[in-house]
Structures are given as structure tokens and as C-alpha cells.
């Protein structure tokens, strides 16, 4: 027996839900943010499974050495971007030679990645003799160098997918393909020690990078050459400023563990490191949403103020929701690693989760500064933010890891406030691009 009223309510609920799904799918900013979130979760899951497999197949010492190589390779790949990943997000939507821009930028970051990887390997005998024993032959150094170059190319491809609005491909390749390869390759390279484990990660990234370039070039019908577009060439100073701000942003992440160890000892340093590794997933989500919002803002030729406001709201909602979830789940996450980490790191993890809200604000302000095209302001604001972080961390580290975590959040919040004030008063960004295709002049009033 049917009930007309109940059926009507159910139909309205179903229609309303379907309408909300359609609204999300038709909104590039929300859809890309969801896809970036899904990719981040898949990559984190694939990485976790890989390390479980590695722990079963290799000695703990090899796992530790491989982890150091993976961290080094990822960092070198990021530093090898030289700001071109940010520049491509800015120029690809309006470029007259998209394929040439991708190819020329790819060649630059591959070269830079190989150079950084080679230099790192050659310095290991003086900086880390244990790791030098892993890269103990020209062949091993060559493998490491090539894989770092591939990592740099794959990082660049992430920005390209956003720039050409092909985030579904990013999900399939980085979220699915790379995760599967990471779980298969350790079995094929079993017995090769730490280098084999690193080769499993680097090999998966290299395959993903090659597939990404193939997919990207198929989507770009313009002539393929190494002569970049005028748009990309004109953005060289912007790329340099973006690179400087990036280095300033990641510097505290590299320095904070050293500050903790020096002030509180290795045991507390381990607790801080594990807490930050847990919050890194939330931080990666915030970064992904910020990148998606910036890419959408650069694609917009008009109504940029509205897009930026929506991006800020999306960052606020995602970071706040993630923070609340992390605050509740903090002790349970840390209990996985052991009671010591749960006892020593729960409050630190909760403060780090709260700090990601400040990070979201800072990244939103950085997006506004990029759109304003004021390179000095971009660098100065991030310099102040980083100086506050490091200064507070050095001053407060002796009081415990909670205060170091708070320093990270306070520094981000200061950068966010300063960036917003600057872009709302002195360095405003235009609501629309000029029809002539020249660089926008920030003469229009920015939203307050």
C-alpha cells in the first residue's frame, strides 16, 4: 500500500539531493576541490599500504634509510620547480602555446631535478654517511638522479592538470595508477635493500609522470615545440617570486624538527614528527583546495572577486571541518603508533590541526597577492610570516612541542592578516582581465 504524502516527501528529498550533486558537478571550484581531496586520500592510502609492505619485506634499517631517500627525493623535486608550477597555473588558461609551455617547463624542471639529485648524492659522504652507503656506486647515483628528475616532472604535471582543468586525469593517474604501482613494485624489487624500496616509490612516480605528460599533450592541440609562449616568458619574474615565497613557506617544516630536537631531545622530537605526519594529510587537503581555488581564479576572465570569495569560503569550511575531525580523532590516530605518542603528542596534534585553519587563511591571502601581481608584496608578506614562525618556535620550544605547533599556526595567521590587509588597501587585484591580453593592472577595487 502506498502513502502519497510519504512518497512525495521521498521524491522531493531525492530530487533535492540530485540537484545538490548536479550543482557540485557543475561548479569547477567545488568539483576540482573534491577531486583533489579524493586524490590526496588515495595517495595517502597507497603510501600507507606501501610502507606496510616495505616493513614486511625489508629490514627496519632499510626501511628507515629508504624513508630518508623518499623524503629527500620529494623535497628535491619540489625545489626543482623553480616557480614554474605556479607560473603555469597563472598562464596556461590564457597561453597561446600551451603544449610548448608544458614541454619547455618540463625540460627545465627535469634538468633542475637531476642537478639537485646529483648534488645531493655527491654530498652524502659528508652529510649522511649511512645514506651514502646506499648510493655507493655511479649506477646507484644515476638511478637516484633520474628518479628525482621524474619526481620533479610529476610535481609539475599536477599544476598542469589544474591549469587545463583536467583534474579527473590527475585523480586517475596520481590517485589510482601511482598507488597501485607503489604496492606492486616492492615485490618485484624485493631483496634490493633500501635502494630497491626507494626505487619502488620513485619508479611509480616516474611511470605516473610519463603517463601524465602523454595525457596532457593529447589534450593540447597546439604546435609542440620548445618555444614557450610570450605569456610564460613574461611571467619569469612572477615565477621567481613564487619560488622565493614557496621556499619561505616550507622552510619552517624543515627547521622545526631540528628546533624541537635541540631544545627538548630526540624523544620529544619523535613525538612532534609523528604528530606532524598525521596532520600532514589535513594540510595536504588545504593545499590542494588552495591550488584549485587559485587555478579557478586565473581561468576567470571576469568576476574574479566572486571566485576568490568562494575560494576563501571553501578553504574556511574544509579546513575548519578537518580541524574539528582531527581534534576529536587525535588520540586515536596517535595510539596507532604507540602509547608514548598518544600521551606526548595529542595536544600538539590538536594545536597543529587548529594551525591548518591559519594556514588556509595564509594560502588564501597568498592567492590574492598573486592575482594582484605585486611581486615585492608576495615575498615581503611571506617573509614576515616565516620570520614570526621561526622566531616564536626558537623562543618557545623549551616550553614544549605544543608551543612549537602554536608558532606554526600564529605565523600563518599573521601572514594571512597581513596579506589580506595589503590586498584590500595598497595592492588591489582587478576583477576582470583586460581584453587586450596584456598583464592586468591592479586599478580596480578589491573586495574588502
C-alpha positions as CSV (number, residue, x, y, z in Angstrom):
1,X,0.0,0.0,0.0
2,X,1.5,3.4,-1.0
3,X,1.3,6.6,1.0
4,X,1.1,9.6,-1.2
5,X,2.5,12.1,1.3
6,X,5.4,9.8,2.2
7,X,6.1,9.2,-1.5
8,X,6.0,12.9,-2.3
9,X,8.4,13.7,0.6
10,X,10.8,11.0,-0.5
11,X,10.7,12.2,-4.1
12,X,11.4,15.8,-3.1
13,X,14.3,14.6,-0.9
14,X,15.7,12.5,-3.8
15,X,15.3,15.4,-6.3
16,X,16.9,17.8,-3.8
17,X,19.9,15.5,-3.3
18,X,20.3,15.1,-7.0
19,X,20.1,18.8,-7.5
20,X,22.8,19.4,-5.0
21,X,25.0,16.7,-6.7
22,X,24.4,18.4,-10.1
23,X,25.3,21.8,-8.5
24,X,28.6,20.5,-7.2
25,X,29.4,18.8,-10.5
26,X,28.7,22.0,-12.4
27,X,30.9,24.1,-10.1
28,X,34.5,23.8,-11.3
29,X,35.9,25.1,-8.0
30,X,33.9,22.7,-5.8
31,X,34.3,19.7,-8.2
32,X,38.1,20.2,-8.5
33,X,38.4,20.6,-4.7
34,X,36.5,17.3,-4.2
35,X,38.7,15.5,-6.8
36,X,41.9,16.9,-5.3
37,X,40.7,15.7,-1.9
38,X,39.9,12.2,-3.3
39,X,43.3,12.1,-4.9
40,X,45.1,13.1,-1.7
41,X,43.2,10.4,0.2
42,X,44.1,7.8,-2.4
43,X,47.7,8.8,-2.4
44,X,47.9,8.7,1.4
45,X,46.2,5.3,1.4
46,X,48.6,3.9,-1.2
47,X,51.6,5.3,0.7
48,X,50.4,3.7,3.9
49,X,50.0,0.3,2.2
50,X,53.4,0.6,0.6
51,X,55.1,1.2,3.9
52,X,53.3,-1.8,5.5
53,X,54.5,-3.9,2.6
54,X,58.0,-2.5,2.9
55,X,58.0,-3.3,6.7
56,X,57.1,-6.9,5.9
57,X,59.7,-7.3,3.1
58,X,62.7,-5.4,4.3
59,X,64.8,-4.9,7.5
60,X,63.8,-2.0,9.7
61,X,67.2,-0.3,8.9
62,X,66.5,-0.5,5.1
63,X,63.0,0.9,5.7
64,X,64.5,3.8,7.7
65,X,67.1,4.6,5.0
66,X,64.5,4.3,2.2
67,X,62.2,6.7,4.1
68,X,65.0,9.2,4.2
69,X,65.7,8.9,0.5
70,X,61.9,9.2,-0.3
71,X,61.7,12.4,1.8
72,X,64.8,13.8,0.2
73,X,63.6,12.9,-3.3
74,X,60.2,14.6,-2.7
75,X,61.8,17.7,-1.3
76,X,64.3,18.0,-4.2
77,X,61.5,17.5,-6.7
78,X,59.6,20.4,-5.1
79,X,62.6,22.7,-5.0
80,X,63.3,21.9,-8.7
81,X,60.0,23.6,-9.7
82,X,61.8,27.0,-9.7
83,X,58.4,28.6,-9.5
84,X,57.3,27.2,-12.9
85,X,54.4,25.2,-11.4
86,X,52.9,28.5,-10.1
87,X,53.7,30.3,-13.3
88,X,51.9,27.6,-15.4
89,X,48.8,27.9,-13.2
90,X,48.8,31.6,-14.0
91,X,49.5,31.5,-17.7
92,X,48.1,28.2,-19.1
93,X,44.4,29.3,-19.2
94,X,45.4,32.2,-21.5
95,X,48.5,30.8,-23.2
96,X,48.8,30.9,-27.0
97,X,51.3,28.0,-27.0
98,X,50.1,25.6,-24.2
99,X,51.9,22.5,-25.4
100,X,55.2,24.4,-25.9
101,X,54.9,25.9,-22.4
102,X,54.4,22.4,-20.8
103,X,57.3,20.9,-22.8
104,X,59.8,23.8,-22.1
105,X,58.8,24.0,-18.4
106,X,59.1,20.2,-18.1
107,X,62.6,20.3,-19.6
108,X,63.7,22.9,-17.1
109,X,62.4,21.1,-14.0
110,X,63.8,17.8,-15.2
111,X,67.2,19.4,-15.6
112,X,66.9,21.1,-12.2
113,X,65.8,17.9,-10.5
114,X,68.6,15.9,-12.0
115,X,71.1,18.6,-10.9
116,X,69.7,18.8,-7.4
117,X,69.6,15.0,-7.1
118,X,73.2,14.6,-8.3
119,X,74.5,17.3,-5.9
120,X,72.6,15.7,-3.0
121,X,74.1,12.3,-3.8
122,X,77.6,13.6,-4.1
123,X,77.4,15.5,-0.8
124,X,76.1,12.4,1.2
125,X,79.5,11.2,2.3
126,X,79.9,14.4,4.3
127,X,76.2,15.0,5.3
128,X,74.9,11.4,5.9
129,X,77.4,8.6,5.6
130,X,74.7,6.0,6.2
131,X,72.7,7.1,3.2
132,X,76.0,7.4,1.2
133,X,76.4,3.6,1.7
134,X,73.1,3.2,-0.1
135,X,74.1,5.3,-3.1
136,X,77.6,3.8,-3.2
137,X,78.1,3.4,-6.9
138,X,77.8,5.5,-10.1
139,X,74.9,3.3,-11.1
140,X,73.0,3.9,-7.8
141,X,73.7,7.6,-8.0
142,X,72.4,7.7,-11.6
143,X,69.2,5.9,-10.6
144,X,68.6,8.3,-7.8
145,X,69.3,11.3,-10.0
146,X,66.9,10.1,-12.7
147,X,64.1,9.4,-10.2
148,X,64.5,12.8,-8.6
149,X,64.1,14.3,-12.1
150,X,61.0,12.2,-12.7
151,X,59.6,13.4,-9.3
152,X,60.1,17.0,-10.4
153,X,58.3,16.4,-13.6
154,X,55.4,14.7,-11.9
155,X,55.0,17.6,-9.4
156,X,54.9,20.0,-12.4
157,X,52.2,17.9,-14.1
158,X,50.0,18.3,-11.1
159,X,49.8,22.1,-11.7
160,X,49.3,21.5,-15.4
161,X,46.3,19.3,-14.8
162,X,44.8,22.1,-12.7
163,X,45.8,24.7,-15.3
164,X,44.0,22.9,-18.2
165,X,41.1,21.8,-15.9
166,X,41.8,18.1,-16.2
167,X,41.6,17.1,-12.6
168,X,39.9,13.8,-13.4
169,X,43.0,12.7,-15.1
170,X,45.1,13.8,-12.1
171,X,42.9,11.5,-9.9
172,X,43.2,8.5,-12.2
173,X,47.0,8.8,-12.6
174,X,48.2,10.1,-9.2
175,X,45.5,8.6,-7.1
176,X,45.0,5.2,-8.7
177,X,47.8,4.3,-11.0
178,X,50.7,5.5,-8.8
179,X,49.1,4.0,-5.7
180,X,48.8,0.6,-7.4
181,X,52.4,0.7,-8.7
182,X,53.7,1.5,-5.3
183,X,52.1,-1.6,-3.9
184,X,53.3,-3.9,-6.8
185,X,56.9,-2.7,-7.3
186,X,58.2,-3.7,-3.9
187,X,57.6,-7.3,-4.7
188,X,59.5,-7.0,-8.0
189,X,62.4,-5.3,-6.3
190,X,62.4,-7.3,-3.1
191,X,66.0,-8.0,-1.9
192,X,67.4,-4.8,-3.3
193,X,67.6,-3.2,0.1
194,X,66.9,0.5,0.7
195,X,67.6,1.4,-2.9
196,X,65.0,-1.1,-4.0
197,X,62.4,0.4,-1.7
198,X,63.2,3.9,-2.9
199,X,63.2,2.6,-6.5
200,X,59.7,1.3,-5.9
201,X,58.4,4.7,-4.9
202,X,60.5,6.6,-7.5
203,X,59.6,4.1,-10.2
204,X,55.9,4.5,-9.5
205,X,56.3,8.3,-9.7
206,X,58.3,8.1,-12.9
207,X,55.6,5.9,-14.6
208,X,53.0,8.3,-13.4
209,X,55.0,11.3,-14.8
210,X,55.4,9.7,-18.2
211,X,51.7,8.9,-18.4
212,X,50.8,12.4,-17.2
213,X,52.8,14.0,-20.0
214,X,51.3,11.7,-22.6
215,X,47.7,12.5,-21.4
216,X,48.4,16.3,-21.2
217,X,49.9,16.5,-24.7
218,X,46.9,14.7,-26.1
219,X,44.7,17.4,-24.6
220,X,46.7,20.2,-26.0
221,X,46.3,20.5,-29.8
222,X,48.7,23.4,-30.3
223,X,52.0,23.0,-32.0
224,X,54.6,21.1,-29.9
225,X,57.9,22.8,-29.8
226,X,60.3,24.1,-27.2
227,X,59.5,27.8,-27.9
228,X,57.4,28.9,-25.0
229,X,54.6,31.4,-25.3
230,X,55.0,35.1,-24.6
231,X,52.7,34.7,-21.6
232,X,55.1,32.2,-19.9
233,X,58.2,34.2,-20.8
234,X,56.6,37.4,-19.4
235,X,55.9,35.6,-16.1
236,X,59.6,34.8,-15.3
237,X,59.7,37.4,-12.5
238,X,56.4,36.1,-11.2
239,X,57.8,32.5,-11.2
240,X,60.9,33.7,-9.3
241,X,58.8,35.5,-6.7
242,X,56.6,32.4,-6.4
243,X,59.7,30.2,-5.9
244,X,61.0,32.5,-3.2
245,X,57.7,32.5,-1.3
246,X,57.5,28.7,-1.6
247,X,61.0,28.3,-0.1
248,X,60.0,30.6,2.7
249,X,56.8,28.6,3.3
250,X,58.4,25.2,3.5
251,X,61.5,26.3,5.5
252,X,59.8,26.0,8.9
253,X,58.6,22.5,8.0
254,X,62.3,21.5,7.6
255,X,63.7,23.5,10.5
256,X,61.0,22.9,13.2
257,X,62.0,19.2,13.8
258,X,65.6,20.4,14.4
259,X,64.5,23.1,16.8
260,X,62.5,20.5,18.8
261,X,65.3,18.0,19.0
262,X,67.8,20.6,20.0
263,X,65.5,22.1,22.7
264,X,63.7,19.0,24.0
265,X,65.6,16.0,22.9
266,X,65.1,13.2,20.4
267,X,62.2,11.6,22.2
268,X,60.1,14.7,22.1
269,X,61.3,15.3,18.6
270,X,59.9,11.9,17.6
271,X,56.5,12.8,19.2
272,X,56.4,16.1,17.3
273,X,57.4,14.4,14.0
274,X,54.7,11.7,14.3
275,X,52.1,14.4,15.2
276,X,53.0,16.5,12.2
277,X,52.9,13.4,9.9
278,X,49.4,12.8,11.0
279,X,48.3,16.4,10.4
280,X,50.1,16.4,7.0
281,X,47.0,14.8,5.4
282,X,44.8,17.6,6.5
283,X,47.5,20.1,5.5
284,X,47.7,18.4,2.0
285,X,43.9,18.8,1.6
286,X,44.1,22.5,2.5
287,X,46.9,23.0,0.0
288,X,45.0,21.1,-2.7
289,X,41.9,23.2,-2.2
290,X,44.0,26.4,-2.3
291,X,45.7,25.3,-5.5
292,X,42.3,24.5,-7.1
293,X,40.9,27.9,-6.0
294,X,43.9,29.7,-7.4
295,X,43.7,27.9,-10.7
296,X,40.0,28.7,-11.0
297,X,40.7,32.4,-10.3
298,X,43.3,32.5,-13.0
299,X,40.9,30.9,-15.5
300,X,38.3,33.5,-14.8
301,X,38.5,36.5,-17.1
302,X,35.9,38.4,-15.2
303,X,34.2,38.2,-11.8
304,X,37.5,37.3,-10.1
305,X,36.4,38.9,-6.8
306,X,33.5,36.5,-6.6
307,X,35.7,33.5,-7.4
308,X,38.2,34.5,-4.8
309,X,35.5,34.9,-2.2
310,X,34.1,31.4,-3.0
311,X,37.6,30.0,-2.8
312,X,38.1,31.6,0.6
313,X,34.8,30.2,1.9
314,X,35.7,26.7,0.5
315,X,39.1,26.9,2.3
316,X,37.4,28.0,5.5
317,X,34.8,25.2,5.5
318,X,37.3,22.4,4.5
319,X,40.0,23.5,7.0
320,X,37.5,24.0,9.9
321,X,35.8,20.7,9.3
322,X,39.1,18.9,9.0
323,X,40.3,20.6,12.2
324,X,37.3,19.6,14.2
325,X,37.6,16.0,13.0
326,X,41.3,15.9,13.8
327,X,40.8,17.4,17.3
328,X,38.3,14.6,18.1
329,X,40.3,11.8,16.5
330,X,43.8,12.9,17.6
331,X,44.4,10.4,20.5
332,X,43.1,7.5,18.4
333,X,45.4,8.4,15.5
334,X,48.4,8.6,17.7
335,X,47.5,5.4,19.6
336,X,48.2,3.5,16.3
337,X,51.9,4.5,16.7
338,X,52.1,3.7,20.4
339,X,51.0,5.0,23.9
340,X,54.1,7.3,24.1
341,X,52.9,9.2,21.1
342,X,49.3,9.4,22.3
343,X,50.4,10.6,25.7
344,X,53.0,13.1,24.5
345,X,51.5,14.3,21.2
346,X,47.7,14.5,21.5
347,X,47.6,18.2,22.5
348,X,50.3,19.0,20.0
349,X,48.4,17.3,17.2
350,X,45.2,19.3,18.2
351,X,47.1,22.6,18.1
352,X,48.6,21.6,14.7
353,X,45.1,20.9,13.4
354,X,44.0,24.3,14.5
355,X,47.0,25.8,12.8
356,X,45.9,24.4,9.5
357,X,43.0,26.9,9.6
358,X,45.6,29.7,9.9
359,X,47.5,28.0,7.0
360,X,44.3,28.1,4.9
361,X,43.9,31.8,5.6
362,X,47.5,32.4,4.7
363,X,47.2,30.5,1.4
364,X,44.1,32.4,0.5
365,X,45.9,35.7,1.1
366,X,48.8,34.4,-1.0
367,X,46.3,33.7,-3.8
368,X,45.1,37.3,-3.6
369,X,48.7,38.6,-3.7
370,X,49.4,36.5,-6.8
371,X,46.3,37.9,-8.6
372,X,47.5,41.4,-7.7
373,X,50.8,40.7,-9.5
374,X,52.8,42.6,-6.9
375,X,56.0,40.5,-6.5
376,X,57.5,42.5,-3.7
377,X,54.4,42.2,-1.6
378,X,54.2,38.5,-2.3
379,X,57.8,38.0,-0.9
380,X,57.5,40.5,1.9
381,X,54.3,39.1,3.4
382,X,55.6,35.5,3.4
383,X,59.0,36.7,4.8
384,X,57.2,38.2,7.7
385,X,55.1,35.1,8.2
386,X,58.1,32.8,8.2
387,X,60.1,35.1,10.5
388,X,57.3,35.1,13.0
389,X,57.1,31.3,12.8
390,X,60.8,30.7,13.3
391,X,61.2,33.4,15.9
392,X,58.4,32.1,18.1
393,X,59.5,28.5,17.7
394,X,63.0,29.3,18.8
395,X,61.7,31.4,21.7
396,X,59.1,28.9,22.9
397,X,60.5,25.5,22.0
398,X,61.9,24.9,25.5
399,X,58.3,25.1,26.9
400,X,57.2,22.1,24.9
401,X,56.1,20.9,21.4
402,X,52.6,22.4,21.9
403,X,54.2,25.9,21.6
404,X,56.2,25.0,18.5
405,X,52.9,23.8,16.9
406,X,51.3,27.1,18.0
407,X,54.2,29.1,16.4
408,X,53.4,27.5,13.1
409,X,49.7,28.5,13.3
410,X,50.4,32.0,14.6
411,X,52.9,32.6,11.8
412,X,50.4,31.5,9.2
413,X,47.7,33.7,10.8
414,X,50.0,36.7,10.7
415,X,50.7,36.1,7.0
416,X,47.0,35.8,6.3
417,X,46.1,39.0,8.1
418,X,48.9,41.0,6.5
419,X,48.3,39.6,3.0
420,X,44.6,40.4,3.3
421,X,45.2,44.0,4.5
422,X,47.7,44.6,1.8
423,X,45.4,43.4,-1.0
424,X,42.4,45.2,0.4
425,X,44.2,48.6,0.7
426,X,47.5,49.1,-1.1
427,X,47.9,46.3,-3.7
428,X,44.4,45.5,-5.1
429,X,43.7,43.0,-7.8
430,X,41.4,43.5,-10.8
431,X,38.0,41.9,-11.1
432,X,38.5,41.3,-14.8
433,X,41.4,40.8,-17.2
434,X,41.8,43.5,-19.9
435,X,40.6,42.4,-23.3
436,X,43.9,43.3,-24.9
437,X,45.6,40.2,-23.3
438,X,48.2,42.3,-21.6
439,X,49.1,42.0,-17.9
440,X,46.3,43.2,-15.7
441,X,46.8,46.5,-13.9
442,X,45.5,46.4,-10.3
443,X,43.4,49.6,-10.5
444,X,40.0,48.2,-9.7
445,X,38.8,48.0,-6.1
446,X,39.3,44.7,-4.5
447,X,36.6,43.3,-2.2
448,X,37.1,44.0,1.5
